[in-house]
Amino acid sequence: MSYLGRKWPAPVARPMIPFYAAGLIVMYGVNSFAGALAQSDEYKNDPRNPASKSSDAH
């Protein structure tokens, strides 16, 4: 007896390839946007910014 039920010969990875690709594209875009915001004048001196130039130790 299998806990996962009966195995069906259904493809899983191949039909999902467009969704994986779209996810990677969206993740790249969000990362690029976050990097651009971190370098902008508005957030450049924010102490929560990991790319901040100040190296104050807590």
N, CA, C and O of each residue as an XYZ file, in Angstrom:
232
protein
N       0.846     -1.184      0.000
C       0.000      0.000      0.000
C       0.896      1.253      0.000
O       1.862      1.345      0.757
N       0.555      2.185     -0.846
C       1.321      3.412     -0.951
C       0.571      4.549     -0.258
O      -0.647      4.667     -0.393
N       1.291      5.375      0.474
C       0.674      6.497      1.164
C       0.336      7.637      0.210
O      -0.512      8.475      0.514
N       0.989      7.667     -0.928
C       0.737      8.739     -1.891
C      -0.339      8.381     -2.896
O      -0.666      9.199     -3.756
N      -0.889      7.205     -2.815
C      -1.917      6.795     -3.757
C      -1.314      6.134     -4.972
O      -0.134      5.782     -4.986
N      -2.118      5.970     -5.974
C      -1.686      5.301     -7.191
C      -0.844      6.235     -8.045
O      -1.128      7.429     -8.138
N       0.181      5.693     -8.662
C       1.014      6.491     -9.559
C       0.341      6.581    -10.924
O      -0.003      5.569    -11.533
N       0.166      7.792    -11.383
C      -0.408      8.013    -12.705
C       0.702      8.517    -13.619
O       1.538      9.320    -13.202
N       0.712      8.053    -14.851
C       1.768      8.496    -15.776
C       1.483      9.889    -16.347
O       1.284     10.044    -17.552
N       1.465     10.881    -15.487
C       1.171     12.243    -15.926
C       2.452     13.072    -15.907
O       3.196     13.030    -14.927
N       2.721     13.820    -16.967
C       3.894     14.694    -16.953
C       3.667     15.866    -15.996
O       2.577     16.435    -15.939
N       4.702     16.211    -15.256
C       4.576     17.301    -14.293
C       5.520     18.442    -14.650
O       5.096     19.594    -14.742
N       6.792     18.129    -14.851
C       7.787     19.185    -15.043
C       7.649     19.873    -16.403
O       7.747     21.097    -16.483
N       7.426     19.116    -17.459
C       7.409     19.720    -18.799
C       6.289     20.741    -18.987
O       6.555     21.808    -19.540
N       5.053     20.479    -18.560
C       4.023     21.520    -18.721
C       4.232     22.737    -17.822
O       3.661     23.797    -18.076
N       5.042     22.598    -16.778
C       5.254     23.707    -15.856
C       6.416     24.605    -16.257
O       6.640     25.622    -15.602
N       7.155     24.276    -17.295
C       8.333     25.047    -17.705
C       8.012     26.530    -17.948
O       8.787     27.379    -17.509
N       6.914     26.881    -18.621
C       6.628     28.319    -18.789
C       6.419     29.049    -17.462
O       6.789     30.215    -17.329
N       5.832     28.370    -16.491
C       5.605     29.001    -15.191
C       6.917     29.164    -14.430
O       7.120     30.172    -13.754
N       7.810     28.178    -14.534
C       9.133     28.308    -13.914
C       9.891     29.476    -14.551
O      10.510     30.275    -13.848
N       9.843     29.572    -15.865
C      10.545     30.650    -16.562
C       9.959     32.011    -16.170
O      10.704     32.962    -15.932
N       8.635     32.106    -16.102
C       8.006     33.369    -15.720
C       8.370     33.742    -14.291
O       8.584     34.916    -13.990
N       8.441     32.750    -13.407
C       8.834     33.016    -12.026
C      10.242     33.561    -11.934
O      10.507     34.486    -11.166
N      11.158     32.986    -12.724
C      12.536     33.484    -12.726
C      12.613     34.911    -13.259
O      13.357     35.738    -12.730
N      11.843     35.197    -14.305
C      11.846     36.545    -14.875
C      11.301     37.554    -13.864
O      11.851     38.645    -13.718
N      10.230     37.194    -13.171
C       9.648     38.100    -12.174
C      10.613     38.300    -11.011
O      10.773     39.425    -10.537
N      11.263     37.228    -10.538
C      12.225     37.358     -9.449
C      13.394     38.246     -9.847
O      13.861     39.045     -9.035
N      13.876     38.124    -11.084
C      14.957     38.982    -11.565
C      14.511     40.439    -11.602
O      15.263     41.330    -11.208
N      13.294     40.681    -12.072
C      12.781     42.050    -12.133
C      12.617     42.670    -10.769
O      12.953     43.839    -10.580
N      12.104     41.911     -9.806
C      11.935     42.433     -8.453
C      13.290     42.723     -7.825
O      13.456     43.736     -7.146
N      14.268     41.832     -8.048
C      15.604     42.049     -7.506
C      16.241     43.296     -8.122
O      16.873     44.077     -7.411
N      16.084     43.490     -9.414
C      16.630     44.679    -10.071
C      15.968     45.950     -9.549
O      16.639     46.959     -9.329
N      14.660     45.900     -9.352
C      13.933     47.056     -8.851
C      14.364     47.383     -7.424
O      14.538     48.555     -7.091
N      14.539     46.371     -6.577
C      14.972     46.596     -5.202
C      16.384     47.169     -5.173
O      16.686     48.034     -4.351
N      17.245     46.695     -6.059
C      18.596     47.244     -6.123
C      18.594     48.692     -6.580
O      19.366     49.509     -6.078
N      17.727     49.007     -7.531
C      17.635     50.392     -7.998
C      17.104     51.307     -6.902
O      17.569     52.437     -6.755
N      16.127     50.821     -6.130
C      15.608     51.635     -5.032
C      16.655     51.837     -3.946
O      16.734     52.912     -3.352
N      17.466     50.800     -3.683
C      18.486     50.921     -2.641
C      19.528     51.958     -3.018
O      20.129     52.570     -2.136
N      19.755     52.166     -4.292
C      20.751     53.142     -4.743
C      20.156     54.519     -4.996
O      20.888     55.458     -5.310
N      18.840     54.655     -4.864
C      18.223     55.946     -5.158
C      18.525     56.956     -4.049
O      18.915     56.577     -2.945
N      18.344     58.230     -4.351
C      18.640     59.302     -3.398
C      17.717     59.247     -2.183
O      18.118     59.620     -1.081
N      16.495     58.786     -2.380
C      15.525     58.785     -1.291
C      15.901     57.787     -0.194
O      15.698     58.057      0.990
N      16.446     56.638     -0.585
C      16.733     55.576      0.384
C      18.230     55.346      0.602
O      18.614     54.416      1.312
N      19.065     56.172      0.005
C      20.511     55.944      0.078
C      21.036     56.057      1.503
O      21.917     55.288      1.888
N      20.524     56.985      2.290
C      21.022     57.215      3.645
C      20.150     56.593      4.725
O      20.345     56.872      5.908
N      19.201     55.761      4.343
C      18.343     55.093      5.313
C      19.160     54.058      6.076
O      19.837     53.241      5.452
N      19.117     54.068      7.409
C      19.929     53.106      8.171
C      19.505     51.656      7.955
O      20.284     50.745      8.234
N      18.295     51.424      7.467
C      17.845     50.049      7.200
C      18.339     49.531      5.864
O      18.178     48.348      5.560
N      18.934     50.393      5.066
C      19.412     50.014      3.746
C      20.684     49.171      3.879
O      21.673     49.647      4.435
N      20.679     47.916      3.374
C      21.893     47.106      3.474
C      23.033     47.635      2.611
O      24.191     47.297      2.857
N      22.736     48.454      1.612
C      23.760     49.014      0.751
C      24.206     50.393      1.254
O      24.874     51.139      0.538
N      23.832     50.713      2.474
C      24.163     52.025      3.041
C      25.676     52.153      3.209
O      26.367     51.184      3.525
N      26.169     53.358      2.992
C      27.607     53.598      3.064
C      28.104     53.694      4.502
O      29.283     53.466      4.771
N      27.193     54.035      5.436
C      27.622     54.183      6.823
C      27.901     52.806      7.425
O      27.134     51.865      7.222
N      28.993     52.698      8.156
C      29.363     51.422      8.754
C      29.314     51.530     10.272
O      30.260     51.148     10.962
N      28.206     52.052     10.787
C      28.044     52.169     12.231
C      27.799     50.802     12.841
O      26.962     50.044     12.351
N      28.516     50.481     13.898
C      28.268     49.246     14.622
C      27.250     49.523     15.704
O      27.292     50.577     16.339
N      26.364     48.623     15.919
C      25.317     48.825     16.914
C      25.860     48.729     18.281
O      25.117     48.873     19.252
